[in-house]
Amino acid sequence: MVAAANTGPAAGTIAKPADDPWVLTVGAIDDRGTPGAGDDHSPDFSARGPTAHGVAKPDVVAPGAHVLSLRAPGSTLERDFPTPDTTSPYRTGSGTSMAAAVVSGAAALALQVNAAMTPDQLKHAMRAGSRPVASGDASVVGAGLIDAYATALQPQSGAANAGLPRSTGRGDLGMSRGSLLLQVDDPLGFTSGSWTPQTWYSSAHALAGWNMATWVHSGTGVLSLSGHNWTGHNWTGHNWTGSSWYAQRDGSSAYGRPGAGSASYGAWD
């Protein structure tokens, strides 16, 4: 089960690894807190297909708005987006990651009843047992809203990935990258193959006066790479994943206060 990503609502916003044709890609639905599906709608944050390679995604959708879950006091989420009630062991959150967790639970129930079911068969059963919801556009809701009862107790047989070519592991690495690429300032031609170990170890420009011995043994060298400036607040903290990066609201339905949420963790409540 892979979350589609919270980068919608434009077409073609399914993110890696959810664009893999072999996985079960899960989008989110807002069930409005009611038992019926008649008022369900697809929140803007839920990513849409198709993928960059034309694969139809998502495969299914599940409730992913205002989902009740456990709090993790002291976590990054709690630090950056504190819940108003610090005494409660629970909090609500929104995002396709929440929806993927719901589908994972349904999959566990299905496998408990049908222990011999393969992942391919399970994917087929989940898609085949899904119900229409919110939209007739498969690029928004895939096969529809998952039905845990149908998947576990009335699974339709079949193979979801029949005919898909298997990976050879020989493709272009660049085609497997996400939306962010690393650009290297390469004055010495490291990436062109023109450098040697000598230029790496001795170049004052590249190494600023240190050599292989200081790289391997020096406490200073290690700290400068793994210390506070690399892994600390400015890299993984609020300024990187916080509200100023991926904040969003969906019309009149707030999936988190203004400034909450990220593309990785959802538009948190």
Secondary structure, DSSP 8 states (H G I E B T S, - for coil): -EE--S--SSTT---TTTT-TTS-EEEEEB-TT-SSSTT-B--TTS-----TT------EEEE-SSEEEE--TTSHHHHHS--S-TT-SEEEE-SHHHHHHHHHHHHHHHHHH-TT--HHHHHHHHHHT-B--S-S-HHHHTT-B--HHHHHHS-----TTTT-----S-S-GGGG--S-------TT-GGGT---HHHHHH-HHHHTT--HHHHHH-HHHHHHHHSHHHHSHHHHSHHHHSHHHH---BTTB-SSSTT--BTTTB---
